[in-house]
């Protein structure tokens, strides 16, 4: 049986890889032979998918920021449609990646309506989308929505979609995460050293808008606490030179690490992170964090004044609880001074750290039980 999976960006590649491993496990248990072809990244390829195109570096947030990726995205979509036309799959799985996946789903709906489509991890239109059309299109192109948040499943069910809550796949991934002690041993971090994880970018635009303010804040923290050492997991090899140059430019006592992202997160006393999936990883590891996000001023102005865009929270950790359990700084609030203030409070105030960990434990119960990826895989294979 041939399954085609479509996703993009670093987070989609991670979620896709976890799903692919589960699909092969479940297929083997039922005697089903699978061929998986995908738009994704290196992790999905390592999990056993044949990559049609690597989309892990194609992605952005914002209007102006998206322009450089319009042509590469169209080229990927053309190649995907040609492949689907010449090699009709038995089933298609879409993961996040709103615009491109709606394009793929619309093509299937029109040209290959007999092929069932599962949308696993829908884009968070249930939280932030100013366009009702996005929700409508997701429902129209999907035979089954597999939701990772309870509110997400309820949102689509109320609008007539066939939707099931399977839980968040990071619950499975964190089962293999090292303990704090083990991670610090692997990274050779002394017990008395303060380790702060910096997570500036999984998209190219974030190197421009997030990394400078984050690194400036890190420099100020370093001046106040000379024993601090910063650890930066490398999300994509293509970002190495820019990050290394910035480390030197700001004079940070920092180590850039490739291939050991879980160890860096688990070993940290604190994280300063962009908004994204990594916020949940940190929460599941009980690491206090300051979350920030910035886009271009043009995009922010359009979003606020023309689209009337508003969100209750931007960090997934806060979205799960629908209340503030981690500090988040958006746009003009994401200043070095504000980052430093929040970071030092979390680092040096024991009561604040204890409250954060307590909130994390409460949040954990809303992410589902272990076995998320296998539950999703079973739902998908049943569609065959």
Secondary structure, 3 states (H helix, E strand, C coil): CEEEEECCHHHHHHHHHHHHHHHHHHHHHCCCCCEEEEEECHHHHHCCCEEEEECCCCCCCCCHHHHHHHHHHHHHHHHHHHHHHHCCCCEEEEECCHHHHHHHHHHHHHHCCCCEEEEECCCHHHCCCCCHHHHHHHHHHCCEEEECCHHHHHHHHHCCCCEEECCCCHHHHHHHCCCHHHHHHHHCCCCCCEEEEEECCCCHHHHHHCHHHHHHHHHHHHHHCCCEEEEEECCCHHHHHHHHHHHHHHCCCEEEECCCHHHHHHHCCEEEEECCCHHHHHHHCCCCEEEEECCCHHHHHHHHHHCCCCCCCCCHHHHHHCCCCCEEEEHHHCCHHHHHHHHHHHHHCHHHHHHHHHHHHHHHCCCCCCCHHHHHHHHHHHHC
